[in-house]
């Protein structure tokens, strides 16, 4: 994903991704914490996509999920 640009804004894929992402956040964090997370991204300075990409790098979605689930324990 490094160096990859994704242009989904305004597309059906973007809407689907937003809905799926929100559902995962709510499922894992609950509505309150998911909302706080979204607000933190919005308020952040700089490019949150770059920050997220820098943090996760080439990690697969399955690895991300496993890691996130382990944090809840």
Secondary structure, 3 states (H helix, E strand, C coil): CCCCCCCCCCCHHHHHHHHHHHHHHHHHHHHHHHHHHHHHHHHCCCCHHHHHHHHHCCCCHHHHHHHHHHHCC
